[in-house]
Amino acid sequence: MITGGTAGIGLEAAKQFLAVGAKVIITGRNQGKLDSVKKTYPNLTAIKSDVASADDAQFLYNKVSTLGGIDILYNNAGVISAPLNLGCANDKHYDRAAYEMNINYLGVIRLNNLFIEMLKSRKEAAIINTSSLLSYVPMNLAPTYSASKAAMRFYTVSLRDHLKIQKSNLKVFELLPPVVATDMAHGIPQKAITPEQLVSALIAGLSNDKLTIRVGITKLLYIISRFAPKLAYTIVNPAKNANMLRS
Ligand SMILES: NC(=O)c1ccc[n+]([C@@H]2O[C@H](COP(=O)([O-])OP(=O)(O)OC[C@H]3O[C@@H](n4cnc5c(N)ncnc54)[C@H](OP(=O)(O)O)[C@@H]3O)[C@@H](O)[C@H]2O)c1
């Protein structure tokens, strides 16, 4: 099951997982988009569910249970807000932070919590959490987005360790994409890889049991952020970003 499977990386993942013979469920907030994906890929199951809604999450769990359950929960749904200058007073700072955190971080914890016993009961199962290269270095155009991804990375490391203490077979993968050419990355002034390239790397990582899947420039930036954090910050935040920071 892929959350946020109607566009971008999630839609590409649905395509590639179907191609390797998986049964695929996608979710999203927009019924029209779900219907359109279902029309193109009649073999998948599309369920309207907002990851930020407790009621929707419970509905999703009940529905999936009646379908026989899942083996992989791929937490892909995510949002980013347009840049604002945090140095200027603005009511939107809190509202947007809450919106991003509810979807990118808290929604994932809620879904994992709902599905964890189901997943642990399977012979082989996995959770895939999506963080980002921005979990290592914050982008000043997207402060809470970056914070939500850093939170996701710390949570993922802890969840993995807690399951290990329980001697559970449930695997917890972390996908760390670089900039990927989707609607979300529109306007981000960095070179992007395609969703196809990202999902191919994800599937290779899953096949090789590579729990931390750093793709493309994320690998290099990870190393730079360890040895030269100021340089890493400058790479992610070129001077021209300042022009995009509105009040
Ligand atoms: N693109 C990048 O450069 C990049 C880099 C690093 C990490 N990532 C991460 O990769 C993931 C996918 O990003 P993307 O670039 O594919 O984004 P995208 O093109 O904007 O697609 C996001 C998908 O998530 C769905 N979605 C958004 N909010 C949702 C919610 N509350 N509940 C259910 N579905 C929701 C959207 O459909 P609806 O809006 O119709 O619900 C859409 O299907 C995100 O977690 C993102 O943070 C992306």
The ligand as an ORCA input file, in Angstrom:
! r2SCAN-3c Opt
* xyz 0 1
  N       9.992     15.535     -5.222
  C      11.083     15.670     -4.497
  O      12.037     16.375     -4.885
  C      11.226     14.947     -3.174
  C      12.476     14.938     -2.542
  C      12.610     14.296     -1.322
  C      11.533     13.656     -0.743
  N      10.338     13.686     -1.388
  C       9.210     13.021     -0.710
  O       8.652     12.031     -1.566
  C       7.263     11.901     -1.293
  C       6.465     12.042     -2.582
  O       6.723     13.331     -3.127
  P       6.310     13.742     -4.627
  O       7.393     14.614     -5.121
  O       5.905     12.564     -5.386
  O       5.029     14.680     -4.326
  P       3.799     15.036     -5.276
  O       4.159     14.911     -6.690
  O       3.304     16.366     -4.770
  O       2.705     13.899     -4.924
  C       2.250     13.783     -3.604
  C       1.197     12.690     -3.537
  O       0.769     12.586     -2.170
  C      -0.650     12.774     -2.100
  N      -0.954     13.423     -0.821
  C      -0.570     14.636     -0.373
  N      -1.055     14.853      0.843
  C      -1.765     13.755      1.180
  C      -2.515     13.396      2.326
  N      -2.660     14.232      3.363
  N      -3.082     12.175      2.368
  C      -2.966     11.320      1.308
  N      -2.285     11.616      0.193
  C      -1.701     12.821      0.140
  C      -0.981     13.623     -3.334
  O      -2.334     13.492     -3.756
  P      -3.501     14.475     -3.229
  O      -2.901     15.841     -3.088
  O      -4.559     14.382     -4.278
  O      -3.933     13.908     -1.919
  C      -0.046     12.983     -4.362
  O      -0.587     11.773     -4.830
  C       6.926     12.966     -0.247
  O       6.955     12.396      1.039
  C       8.049     13.953     -0.390
  O       8.274     14.680      0.782
  C      10.142     14.300     -2.576
*
